[in-house]
Amino acid sequence: MNPCTNCALPRPERESQLRPLIHLTPEQARAAWARAVEKARGRKITAHLVQGAVRELGLEKPKPAKTGPSRADLRRLIEDGMTQLLVAIVQKAGHDALVQKAEALHGYLRT
């Protein structure tokens, strides 16, 4: 028995061509690669072509749901945190209060 089921297909030459196939099952990866080869029509098989084949076959990896505040909310939180920190500095708040406000602001900046 021949272990090569798609010997007529060219093999990937670069890691970037394989990247879109990593999350797929072997059967799905073979189907997507075959579709990319078909779409290339003898031209260079690019990673973009492979990604398009994966998308065309409906095999895209689902994107994780975004959690946390939106960009606008995050900007507002940072602005509020800066304002609170500056007010605390002007009012000569104690060290602990300043550290608490600075740490809260730092948490927003890391998000």
A tleap script that builds the chain and sets N, CA, C and O, in Angstrom:
source leaprc.protein.ff14SB
mol = sequence {
  NMET ASN PRO CYS THR ASN CYS ALA LEU PRO
  ARG PRO GLU ARG GLU SER GLN LEU ARG PRO
  LEU ILE HIE LEU THR PRO GLU GLN ALA ARG
  ALA ALA TRP ALA ARG ALA VAL GLU LYS ALA
  ARG GLY ARG LYS ILE THR ALA HIE LEU VAL
  GLN GLY ALA VAL ARG GLU LEU GLY LEU GLU
  LYS PRO LYS PRO ALA LYS THR GLY PRO SER
  ARG ALA ASP LEU ARG ARG LEU ILE GLU ASP
  GLY MET THR GLN LEU LEU VAL ALA ILE VAL
  GLN LYS ALA GLY HIE ASP ALA LEU VAL GLN
  LYS ALA GLU ALA LEU HIE GLY TYR LEU ARG
  CTHR
}
set mol.1.N position { 0.842 -1.190 0.000 }
set mol.1.CA position { 0.000 0.000 0.000 }
set mol.1.C position { 0.881 1.246 0.000 }
set mol.1.O position { 1.858 1.317 0.745 }
set mol.2.N position { 0.545 2.206 -0.815 }
set mol.2.CA position { 1.321 3.436 -0.930 }
set mol.2.C position { 0.902 4.425 0.167 }
set mol.2.O position { -0.269 4.800 0.226 }
set mol.3.N position { 1.826 4.857 1.038 }
set mol.3.CA position { 1.453 5.769 2.122 }
set mol.3.C position { 1.133 7.166 1.610 }
set mol.3.O position { 0.532 7.959 2.336 }
set mol.4.N position { 1.513 7.482 0.395 }
set mol.4.CA position { 1.283 8.816 -0.159 }
set mol.4.C position { -0.065 8.835 -0.883 }
set mol.4.O position { -0.218 8.228 -1.943 }
set mol.5.N position { -1.033 9.535 -0.302 }
set mol.5.CA position { -2.372 9.567 -0.906 }
set mol.5.C position { -2.528 10.701 -1.910 }
set mol.5.O position { -3.408 10.641 -2.768 }
set mol.6.N position { -1.698 11.728 -1.822 }
set mol.6.CA position { -1.779 12.871 -2.727 }
set mol.6.C position { -0.413 13.147 -3.345 }
set mol.6.O position { 0.063 14.282 -3.311 }
set mol.7.N position { 0.215 12.132 -3.901 }
set mol.7.CA position { 1.570 12.281 -4.422 }
set mol.7.C position { 1.643 13.264 -5.591 }
set mol.7.O position { 2.703 13.831 -5.857 }
set mol.8.N position { 0.537 13.468 -6.282 }
set mol.8.CA position { 0.542 14.392 -7.403 }
set mol.8.C position { 0.633 15.839 -6.938 }
set mol.8.O position { 1.028 16.713 -7.710 }
set mol.9.N position { 0.275 16.099 -5.698 }
set mol.9.CA position { 0.322 17.467 -5.177 }
set mol.9.C position { 1.742 17.838 -4.789 }
set mol.9.O position { 2.466 17.021 -4.220 }
set mol.10.N position { 2.148 19.073 -5.094 }
set mol.10.CA position { 3.472 19.517 -4.628 }
set mol.10.C position { 3.469 19.632 -3.108 }
set mol.10.O position { 2.441 19.900 -2.486 }
set mol.11.N position { 4.624 19.425 -2.541 }
set mol.11.CA position { 4.758 19.533 -1.088 }
set mol.11.C position { 4.995 20.979 -0.704 }
set mol.11.O position { 5.550 21.741 -1.495 }
set mol.12.N position { 4.589 21.373 0.495 }
set mol.12.CA position { 4.879 22.733 0.959 }
set mol.12.C position { 6.389 22.955 1.020 }
set mol.12.O position { 7.145 22.062 1.403 }
set mol.13.N position { 6.808 24.144 0.641 }
set mol.13.CA position { 8.234 24.476 0.637 }
set mol.13.C position { 8.639 25.345 1.822 }
set mol.13.O position { 9.815 25.416 2.177 }
set mol.14.N position { 7.657 26.003 2.427 }
set mol.14.CA position { 7.960 26.939 3.503 }
set mol.14.C position { 7.022 26.710 4.692 }
set mol.14.O position { 5.898 26.228 4.553 }
set mol.15.N position { 7.528 27.070 5.834 }
set mol.15.CA position { 6.736 26.964 7.065 }
set mol.15.C position { 5.501 27.859 6.982 }
set mol.15.O position { 4.443 27.500 7.498 }
set mol.16.N position { 5.623 29.010 6.344 }
set mol.16.CA position { 4.493 29.939 6.261 }
set mol.16.C position { 3.316 29.331 5.497 }
set mol.16.O position { 2.168 29.708 5.732 }
set mol.17.N position { 3.586 28.409 4.599 }
set mol.17.CA position { 2.508 27.745 3.867 }
set mol.17.C position { 1.736 26.788 4.781 }
set mol.17.O position { 0.559 26.518 4.547 }
set mol.18.N position { 2.387 26.291 5.796 }
set mol.18.CA position { 1.769 25.319 6.712 }
set mol.18.C position { 1.025 25.977 7.868 }
set mol.18.O position { 0.116 25.387 8.451 }
set mol.19.N position { 1.417 27.195 8.191 }
set mol.19.CA position { 0.841 27.869 9.362 }
set mol.19.C position { -0.694 27.875 9.358 }
set mol.19.O position { -1.289 27.591 10.397 }
set mol.20.N position { -1.368 28.189 8.226 }
set mol.20.CA position { -2.835 28.183 8.252 }
set mol.20.C position { -3.447 26.792 8.443 }
set mol.20.O position { -4.640 26.677 8.722 }
set mol.21.N position { -2.641 25.740 8.295 }
set mol.21.CA position { -3.163 24.374 8.372 }
set mol.21.C position { -3.001 23.734 9.749 }
set mol.21.O position { -3.543 22.658 10.000 }
set mol.22.N position { -2.276 24.375 10.622 }
set mol.22.CA position { -1.890 23.767 11.894 }
set mol.22.C position { -3.081 23.324 12.734 }
set mol.22.O position { -3.033 22.249 13.333 }
set mol.23.N position { -4.136 24.105 12.796 }
set mol.23.CA position { -5.277 23.784 13.666 }
set mol.23.C position { -6.235 22.764 13.044 }
set mol.23.O position { -7.213 22.372 13.680 }
set mol.24.N position { -5.966 22.336 11.823 }
set mol.24.CA position { -6.868 21.426 11.111 }
set mol.24.C position { -6.520 19.962 11.365 }
set mol.24.O position { -5.400 19.635 11.758 }
set mol.25.N position { -7.492 19.093 11.136 }
set mol.25.CA position { -7.220 17.661 11.173 }
set mol.25.C position { -6.406 17.315 9.923 }
set mol.25.O position { -6.402 18.096 8.972 }
set mol.26.N position { -5.728 16.186 9.895 }
set mol.26.CA position { -4.956 15.827 8.701 }
set mol.26.C position { -5.808 15.811 7.418 }
set mol.26.O position { -5.347 16.246 6.363 }
set mol.27.N position { -7.026 15.319 7.511 }
set mol.27.CA position { -7.896 15.278 6.327 }
set mol.27.C position { -8.254 16.681 5.862 }
set mol.27.O position { -8.243 16.969 4.665 }
set mol.28.N position { -8.571 17.548 6.812 }
set mol.28.CA position { -8.914 18.928 6.473 }
set mol.28.C position { -7.707 19.648 5.879 }
set mol.28.O position { -7.840 20.408 4.920 }
set mol.29.N position { -6.518 19.402 6.459 }
set mol.29.CA position { -5.301 20.039 5.961 }
set mol.29.C position { -5.014 19.595 4.526 }
set mol.29.O position { -4.637 20.412 3.686 }
set mol.30.N position { -5.191 18.309 4.248 }
set mol.30.CA position { -4.980 17.816 2.878 }
set mol.30.C position { -5.954 18.469 1.901 }
set mol.30.O position { -5.574 18.860 0.797 }
set mol.31.N position { -7.216 18.583 2.323 }
set mol.31.CA position { -8.227 19.199 1.456 }
set mol.31.C position { -7.902 20.671 1.204 }
set mol.31.O position { -8.019 21.149 0.075 }
set mol.32.N position { -7.496 21.388 2.247 }
set mol.32.CA position { -7.161 22.805 2.104 }
set mol.32.C position { -5.917 22.977 1.230 }
set mol.32.O position { -5.863 23.876 0.390 }
set mol.33.N position { -4.915 22.111 1.430 }
set mol.33.CA position { -3.697 22.195 0.611 }
set mol.33.C position { -4.036 21.912 -0.853 }
set mol.33.O position { -3.556 22.607 -1.749 }
set mol.34.N position { -4.854 20.902 -1.091 }
set mol.34.CA position { -5.244 20.574 -2.468 }
set mol.34.C position { -5.982 21.748 -3.110 }
set mol.34.O position { -5.775 22.049 -4.285 }
set mol.35.N position { -6.833 22.402 -2.340 }
set mol.35.CA position { -7.562 23.565 -2.870 }
set mol.35.C position { -6.607 24.712 -3.157 }
set mol.35.O position { -6.765 25.399 -4.166 }
set mol.36.N position { -5.622 24.936 -2.298 }
set mol.36.CA position { -4.635 25.999 -2.529 }
set mol.36.C position { -3.829 25.710 -3.792 }
set mol.36.O position { -3.560 26.616 -4.580 }
set mol.37.N position { -3.442 24.446 -3.984 }
set mol.37.CA position { -2.699 24.059 -5.196 }
set mol.37.C position { -3.565 24.314 -6.427 }
set mol.37.O position { -3.086 24.820 -7.442 }
set mol.38.N position { -4.832 23.961 -6.324 }
set mol.38.CA position { -5.771 24.177 -7.435 }
set mol.38.C position { -5.913 25.672 -7.745 }
set mol.38.O position { -5.913 26.073 -8.909 }
set mol.39.N position { -6.031 26.479 -6.710 }
set mol.39.CA position { -6.175 27.924 -6.900 }
set mol.39.C position { -4.915 28.554 -7.479 }
set mol.39.O position { -4.993 29.553 -8.195 }
set mol.40.N position { -3.753 27.977 -7.175 }
set mol.40.CA position { -2.485 28.533 -7.662 }
set mol.40.C position { -2.344 28.368 -9.173 }
set mol.40.O position { -1.667 29.169 -9.817 }
set mol.41.N position { -2.967 27.351 -9.743 }
set mol.41.CA position { -2.913 27.080 -11.189 }
set mol.41.C position { -1.479 27.138 -11.734 }
set mol.41.O position { -1.201 27.805 -12.730 }
set mol.42.N position { -0.599 26.436 -11.067 }
set mol.42.CA position { 0.780 26.336 -11.537 }
set mol.42.C position { 1.691 27.457 -11.058 }
set mol.42.O position { 2.906 27.388 -11.239 }
set mol.43.N position { 1.126 28.471 -10.461 }
set mol.43.CA position { 1.949 29.566 -9.928 }
set mol.43.C position { 2.434 29.197 -8.530 }
set mol.43.O position { 2.146 28.117 -8.014 }
set mol.44.N position { 3.163 30.105 -7.949 }
set mol.44.CA position { 3.692 29.914 -6.606 }
set mol.44.C position { 2.541 29.793 -5.603 }
set mol.44.O position { 1.589 30.573 -5.642 }
set mol.45.N position { 2.639 28.819 -4.713 }
set mol.45.CA position { 1.635 28.620 -3.668 }
set mol.45.C position { 2.068 29.446 -2.461 }
set mol.45.O position { 3.047 29.128 -1.786 }
set mol.46.N position { 1.323 30.503 -2.208 }
set mol.46.CA position { 1.679 31.405 -1.116 }
set mol.46.C position { 0.870 31.070 0.138 }
set mol.46.O position { -0.147 30.380 0.073 }
set mol.47.N position { 1.337 31.565 1.262 }
set mol.47.CA position { 0.605 31.389 2.523 }
set mol.47.C position { -0.773 32.044 2.406 }
set mol.47.O position { -1.751 31.556 2.972 }
set mol.48.N position { -0.837 33.147 1.668 }
set mol.48.CA position { -2.106 33.835 1.470 }
set mol.48.C position { -3.093 32.939 0.710 }
set mol.48.O position { -4.278 32.902 1.040 }
set mol.49.N position { -2.611 32.231 -0.289 }
set mol.49.CA position { -3.464 31.296 -1.027 }
set mol.49.C position { -3.957 30.174 -0.122 }
set mol.49.O position { -5.123 29.784 -0.190 }
set mol.50.N position { -3.076 29.658 0.720 }
set mol.50.CA position { -3.456 28.574 1.628 }
set mol.50.C position { -4.506 29.077 2.617 }
set mol.50.O position { -5.491 28.387 2.881 }
set mol.51.N position { -4.299 30.274 3.162 }
set mol.51.CA position { -5.283 30.844 4.088 }
set mol.51.C position { -6.622 31.039 3.390 }
set mol.51.O position { -7.671 30.781 3.980 }
set mol.52.N position { -6.595 31.488 2.146 }
set mol.52.CA position { -7.825 31.649 1.381 }
set mol.52.C position { -8.536 30.326 1.167 }
set mol.52.O position { -9.764 30.266 1.237 }
set mol.53.N position { -7.788 29.269 0.909 }
set mol.53.CA position { -8.382 27.944 0.726 }
set mol.53.C position { -9.029 27.460 2.020 }
set mol.53.O position { -10.118 26.887 1.995 }
set mol.54.N position { -8.369 27.687 3.138 }
set mol.54.CA position { -8.921 27.303 4.443 }
set mol.54.C position { -10.229 28.059 4.674 }
set mol.54.O position { -11.226 27.477 5.101 }
set mol.55.N position { -10.214 29.354 4.388 }
set mol.55.CA position { -11.411 30.180 4.564 }
set mol.55.C position { -12.532 29.716 3.632 }
set mol.55.O position { -13.686 29.599 4.042 }
set mol.56.N position { -12.178 29.455 2.382 }
set mol.56.CA position { -13.148 29.032 1.378 }
set mol.56.C position { -13.838 27.713 1.764 }
set mol.56.O position { -15.026 27.523 1.502 }
set mol.57.N position { -13.092 26.831 2.373 }
set mol.57.CA position { -13.653 25.543 2.796 }
set mol.57.C position { -14.376 25.623 4.148 }
set mol.57.O position { -14.904 24.625 4.639 }
set mol.58.N position { -14.392 26.812 4.732 }
set mol.58.CA position { -15.079 26.994 6.015 }
set mol.58.C position { -14.363 26.347 7.177 }
set mol.58.O position { -15.000 25.913 8.137 }
set mol.59.N position { -13.039 26.277 7.104 }
set mol.59.CA position { -12.262 25.592 8.139 }
set mol.59.C position { -11.471 26.549 9.016 }
set mol.59.O position { -10.573 26.125 9.744 }
set mol.60.N position { -11.793 27.831 8.956 }
set mol.60.CA position { -11.053 28.805 9.744 }
set mol.60.C position { -11.180 28.524 11.229 }
set mol.60.O position { -12.223 28.084 11.713 }
set mol.61.N position { -10.111 28.784 11.929 }
set mol.61.CA position { -10.116 28.631 13.382 }
set mol.61.C position { -10.979 29.752 13.960 }
set mol.61.O position { -10.754 30.922 13.648 }
set mol.62.N position { -11.958 29.418 14.793 }
set mol.62.CA position { -12.803 30.476 15.344 }
set mol.62.C position { -11.977 31.412 16.217 }
set mol.62.O position { -11.143 30.978 17.011 }
set mol.63.N position { -12.229 32.694 16.052 }
set mol.63.CA position { -11.510 33.685 16.855 }
set mol.63.C position { -12.109 33.716 18.250 }
set mol.63.O position { -13.330 33.672 18.402 }
set mol.64.N position { -11.262 33.792 19.270 }
set mol.64.CA position { -11.795 33.827 20.634 }
set mol.64.C position { -12.605 35.101 20.855 }
set mol.64.O position { -12.286 36.164 20.323 }
set mol.65.N position { -13.646 34.966 21.641 }
set mol.65.CA position { -14.474 36.131 21.945 }
set mol.65.C position { -13.650 37.137 22.734 }
set mol.65.O position { -12.943 36.782 23.677 }
set mol.66.N position { -13.754 38.385 22.334 }
set mol.66.CA position { -13.003 39.437 23.007 }
set mol.66.C position { -13.647 39.718 24.357 }
set mol.66.O position { -14.857 39.920 24.456 }
set mol.67.N position { -12.840 39.727 25.365 }
set mol.67.CA position { -13.335 40.012 26.705 }
set mol.67.C position { -12.694 41.295 27.200 }
set mol.67.O position { -11.673 41.738 26.673 }
set mol.68.N position { -13.289 41.872 28.193 }
set mol.68.CA position { -12.732 43.082 28.760 }
set mol.68.C position { -13.356 44.321 28.146 }
set mol.68.O position { -14.234 44.234 27.287 }
set mol.69.N position { -12.891 45.472 28.597 }
set mol.69.CA position { -13.483 46.729 28.139 }
set mol.69.C position { -13.135 47.024 26.677 }
set mol.69.O position { -12.108 46.585 26.160 }
set mol.70.N position { -14.021 47.778 26.033 }
set mol.70.CA position { -13.753 48.204 24.660 }
set mol.70.C position { -12.614 49.228 24.684 }
set mol.70.O position { -12.205 49.696 25.747 }
set mol.71.N position { -12.126 49.554 23.528 }
set mol.71.CA position { -11.024 50.520 23.435 }
set mol.71.C position { -11.449 51.884 23.987 }
set mol.71.O position { -10.679 52.541 24.687 }
set mol.72.N position { -12.681 52.305 23.666 }
set mol.72.CA position { -13.182 53.595 24.157 }
set mol.72.C position { -13.327 53.562 25.683 }
set mol.72.O position { -12.980 54.525 26.366 }
set mol.73.N position { -13.843 52.448 26.209 }
set mol.73.CA position { -13.977 52.327 27.667 }
set mol.73.C position { -12.617 52.338 28.347 }
set mol.73.O position { -12.437 52.951 29.399 }
set mol.74.N position { -11.666 51.653 27.734 }
set mol.74.CA position { -10.318 51.615 28.301 }
set mol.74.C position { -9.694 53.013 28.310 }
set mol.74.O position { -9.050 53.405 29.283 }
set mol.75.N position { -9.886 53.754 27.231 }
set mol.75.CA position { -9.357 55.126 27.172 }
set mol.75.C position { -9.978 55.973 28.284 }
set mol.75.O position { -9.281 56.744 28.944 }
set mol.76.N position { -11.297 55.829 28.491 }
set mol.76.CA position { -11.976 56.586 29.540 }
set mol.76.C position { -11.443 56.187 30.919 }
set mol.76.O position { -11.221 57.049 31.769 }
set mol.77.N position { -11.239 54.892 31.142 }
set mol.77.CA position { -10.702 54.421 32.421 }
set mol.77.C position { -9.310 54.989 32.686 }
set mol.77.O position { -8.996 55.383 33.810 }
set mol.78.N position { -8.480 55.029 31.645 }
set mol.78.CA position { -7.127 55.567 31.802 }
set mol.78.C position { -7.178 57.061 32.103 }
set mol.78.O position { -6.464 57.547 32.981 }
set mol.79.N position { -8.029 57.790 31.369 }
set mol.79.CA position { -8.157 59.232 31.619 }
set mol.79.C position { -8.649 59.490 33.037 }
set mol.79.O position { -8.127 60.368 33.723 }
set mol.80.N position { -9.659 58.727 33.485 }
set mol.80.CA position { -10.165 58.878 34.850 }
set mol.80.C position { -9.090 58.541 35.874 }
set mol.80.O position { -8.958 59.229 36.887 }
set mol.81.N position { -8.321 57.484 35.616 }
set mol.81.CA position { -7.248 57.096 36.527 }
set mol.81.C position { -6.176 58.170 36.629 }
set mol.81.O position { -5.674 58.452 37.717 }
set mol.82.N position { -5.827 58.766 35.498 }
set mol.82.CA position { -4.830 59.859 35.503 }
set mol.82.C position { -5.361 61.057 36.289 }
set mol.82.O position { -4.641 61.663 37.082 }
set mol.83.N position { -6.629 61.386 36.057 }
set mol.83.CA position { -7.232 62.524 36.761 }
set mol.83.C position { -7.221 62.288 38.265 }
set mol.83.O position { -6.840 63.168 39.037 }
set mol.84.N position { -7.647 61.083 38.680 }
set mol.84.CA position { -7.674 60.773 40.104 }
set mol.84.C position { -6.278 60.823 40.718 }
set mol.84.O position { -6.101 61.302 41.838 }
set mol.85.N position { -5.294 60.327 39.979 }
set mol.85.CA position { -3.922 60.345 40.495 }
set mol.85.C position { -3.404 61.775 40.621 }
set mol.85.O position { -2.779 62.124 41.622 }
set mol.86.N position { -3.661 62.599 39.612 }
set mol.86.CA position { -3.208 63.997 39.679 }
set mol.86.C position { -3.902 64.763 40.799 }
set mol.86.O position { -3.266 65.556 41.493 }
set mol.87.N position { -5.203 64.534 40.983 }
set mol.87.CA position { -5.933 65.187 42.072 }
set mol.87.C position { -5.336 64.762 43.409 }
set mol.87.O position { -5.146 65.594 44.296 }
set mol.88.N position { -5.043 63.486 43.557 }
set mol.88.CA position { -4.465 62.988 44.813 }
set mol.88.C position { -3.093 63.623 45.062 }
set mol.88.O position { -2.749 63.934 46.202 }
set mol.89.N position { -2.313 63.814 43.998 }
set mol.89.CA position { -0.989 64.446 44.158 }
set mol.89.C position { -1.153 65.898 44.584 }
set mol.89.O position { -0.481 66.356 45.508 }
set mol.90.N position { -2.057 66.631 43.906 }
set mol.90.CA position { -2.277 68.046 44.224 }
set mol.90.C position { -2.778 68.197 45.662 }
set mol.90.O position { -2.400 69.137 46.360 }
set mol.91.N position { -3.620 67.278 46.095 }
set mol.91.CA position { -4.164 67.337 47.453 }
set mol.91.C position { -3.199 66.761 48.490 }
set mol.91.O position { -3.513 66.682 49.678 }
set mol.92.N position { -2.032 66.365 48.020 }
set mol.92.CA position { -1.001 65.820 48.903 }
set mol.92.C position { -1.516 64.639 49.721 }
set mol.92.O position { -1.362 64.574 50.941 }
set mol.93.N position { -2.140 63.703 48.985 }
set mol.93.CA position { -2.672 62.493 49.620 }
set mol.93.C position { -1.516 61.657 50.158 }
set mol.93.O position { -0.362 61.831 49.767 }
set mol.94.N position { -1.851 60.770 51.039 }
set mol.94.CA position { -0.844 59.906 51.644 }
set mol.94.C position { -0.240 58.929 50.633 }
set mol.94.O position { -0.786 58.708 49.552 }
set mol.95.N position { 0.882 58.363 51.010 }
set mol.95.CA position { 1.616 57.436 50.146 }
set mol.95.C position { 0.758 56.252 49.715 }
set mol.95.O position { 0.744 55.887 48.540 }
set mol.96.N position { 0.044 55.654 50.663 }
set mol.96.CA position { -0.777 54.479 50.355 }
set mol.96.C position { -1.852 54.799 49.321 }
set mol.96.O position { -2.101 54.003 48.414 }
set mol.97.N position { -2.487 55.960 49.455 }
set mol.97.CA position { -3.537 56.359 48.502 }
set mol.97.C position { -2.933 56.557 47.109 }
set mol.97.O position { -3.534 56.152 46.113 }
set mol.98.N position { -1.766 57.168 47.033 }
set mol.98.CA position { -1.103 57.389 45.740 }
set mol.98.C position { -0.707 56.066 45.094 }
set mol.98.O position { -0.888 55.874 43.891 }
set mol.99.N position { -0.173 55.167 45.891 }
set mol.99.CA position { 0.230 53.858 45.370 }
set mol.99.C position { -0.990 53.112 44.853 }
set mol.99.O position { -0.931 52.492 43.791 }
set mol.100.N position { -2.083 53.162 45.582 }
set mol.100.CA position { -3.307 52.479 45.173 }
set mol.100.C position { -3.800 53.022 43.826 }
set mol.100.O position { -4.154 52.237 42.946 }
set mol.101.N position { -3.829 54.328 43.651 }
set mol.101.CA position { -4.291 54.925 42.404 }
set mol.101.C position { -3.319 54.634 41.264 }
set mol.101.O position { -3.742 54.395 40.133 }
set mol.102.N position { -2.021 54.654 41.557 }
set mol.102.CA position { -1.023 54.353 40.523 }
set mol.102.C position { -1.116 52.896 40.083 }
set mol.102.O position { -0.978 52.601 38.896 }
set mol.103.N position { -1.344 51.996 41.011 }
set mol.103.CA position { -1.477 50.579 40.655 }
set mol.103.C position { -2.738 50.328 39.820 }
set mol.103.O position { -2.724 49.522 38.889 }
set mol.104.N position { -3.831 51.027 40.164 }
set mol.104.CA position { -5.055 50.894 39.370 }
set mol.104.C position { -4.804 51.386 37.947 }
set mol.104.O position { -5.215 50.740 36.983 }
set mol.105.N position { -4.137 52.512 37.816 }
set mol.105.CA position { -3.813 53.057 36.498 }
set mol.105.C position { -2.903 52.106 35.734 }
set mol.105.O position { -3.093 51.892 34.537 }
set mol.106.N position { -1.941 51.547 36.400 }
set mol.106.CA position { -1.020 50.595 35.769 }
set mol.106.C position { -1.789 49.378 35.228 }
set mol.106.O position { -1.482 48.873 34.147 }
set mol.107.N position { -2.779 48.918 35.984 }
set mol.107.CA position { -3.604 47.799 35.532 }
set mol.107.C position { -4.338 48.124 34.243 }
set mol.107.O position { -4.456 47.265 33.370 }
set mol.108.N position { -4.829 49.339 34.107 }
set mol.108.CA position { -5.517 49.747 32.875 }
set mol.108.C position { -4.532 49.816 31.700 }
set mol.108.O position { -4.871 49.457 30.573 }
set mol.109.N position { -3.330 50.276 31.977 }
set mol.109.CA position { -2.339 50.415 30.906 }
set mol.109.C position { -1.846 49.074 30.393 }
set mol.109.O position { -1.445 48.974 29.234 }
set mol.110.N position { -1.865 48.049 31.221 }
set mol.110.CA position { -1.424 46.718 30.781 }
set mol.110.C position { -2.480 45.991 29.970 }
set mol.110.O position { -2.170 45.015 29.287 }
set mol.111.N position { -3.718 46.446 30.034 }
set mol.111.CA position { -4.821 45.752 29.346 }
set mol.111.C position { -4.729 45.939 27.856 }
set mol.111.O position { -5.570 45.427 27.117 }
savepdb mol mol.pdb
quit
